[in-house]
Amino acid sequence: MSCLVSRPTPDFVAPAVMPDGQIRNDFQLSELRGKYTVLFFWPLDFTFVCPTEILAHNSRIAEFKKRNVEVIGISIDSAHTHLAWRNTPVNQGGIGPVDFTMVADHSHRICQSYGIEHPDEAVALRASFLIDKDGIVQHQVVNNLPIGRNVDELLRVVDALQFTEEFGEVCPAGWKPGDEGMKADADGVSEYLTANAASL
């Protein structure tokens, strides 16, 4: 596995099911340059933890859009399998008509280029990447197959990135919107810890 944080995002062109349910054969990640992007991988369609994560992302699409974030999901299934899963009701093990793009990594090239293919199972690990407007990876988290992700934490990281970009301050441990930031120098650390060390 590799860490991509601070590096340019590996680009790709692949088939995808778009939010309107249409299959597009030439979806390219770099088309989203100029927007923030959350790219998240799951192992397989029609499985167990995966639909909970997909529905968790989908139920927060409005929150991502408020932050100018595009959400893109990827697994090694074909676009036709993605479409079948979208067309299966939630109460029958499907995900319904989700409002984000689902990319088909049938060749495994994408998960391999991101360094998150499971070494034994030949599927993607549960990996999420936050990509800034310039195409640079700012955040990466990778879980093993049984462990679902926390999408609210991903939104918090988006907020932290946008805070640092807007105000030029860094975000201390546990920072959330409305909290004060920290100046990235010795005086800033001393000032912040004097006020907040007991609550860390």
Secondary structure as UniProt FT lines:
FT   TURN            5..6
FT   STRAND          13..17
FT   TURN            19..20
FT   STRAND          23..28
FT   HELIX           29..32
FT   TURN            33..34
FT   STRAND          36..41
FT   HELIX           49..58
FT   TURN            59..60
FT   HELIX           61..66
FT   TURN            67..68
FT   STRAND          69..75
FT   HELIX           79..86
FT   HELIX           90..92
FT   STRAND          101..104
FT   TURN            106..107
FT   HELIX           109..113
FT   TURN            114..115
FT   TURN            119..121
FT   STRAND          126..131
FT   TURN            133..134
FT   STRAND          136..143
FT   TURN            145..146
FT   HELIX           151..167
FT   TURN            173..174
FT   TURN            177..178
FT   HELIX           186..196
FT   HELIX           197..199
//
